[in-house]
Amino acid sequence: KRFYSKTVTEKYDYIKQLHGEMHGFYLRLQNTSLAKDETERLNQLISAIRNGMYAAKNIRDAQHDIQQMSNSSNEIKYSFYTLSREKLLNFYQGIQLLLDKQKGTKHFEELSAVYQSITKGYSEGLQSLYKESLARHVSETEISTLINFNRELYTSFKSLLFGLKDY
């Protein structure tokens, strides 16, 4: 319960601490004699953890942009925020459905479809931001913020998906 009441930065710092502890445990396990399949699985899990950390870092890095967009009186920026929030919720709901499926099931096709949707969503977001009509309604700094936020959001999605693949 305490975790949910923390700020995004506090949550990130906590996750970062856990990541360091897991990395240290991984290093200690490497010094033991493990079977080949155990070593492979351990490497997959540490990769999943690392990619999850990348995803968390991208969201943490986007916090300032998110606050600016959510409080903006500029309709373009606020609309981009609400659309991105919806995409984020849909993405995580889809990931949750994959996680809730039977363990041991291969999800290659589903993961591939999610990856394709991430790639498509990123490109569509960029295309909408590079329209000349948009440039008349936001400043150069604001358009840069939107472009950077789009990248951070979709990089977070990809990192989480890669982590899920290894998991």
Secondary structure as UniProt FT lines:
FT   HELIX           2..5
FT   HELIX           8..30
FT   HELIX           36..61
FT   HELIX           63..70
FT   HELIX           75..100
FT   TURN            103..104
FT   HELIX           108..129
FT   HELIX           132..135
FT   TURN            136..137
FT   HELIX           140..166
//
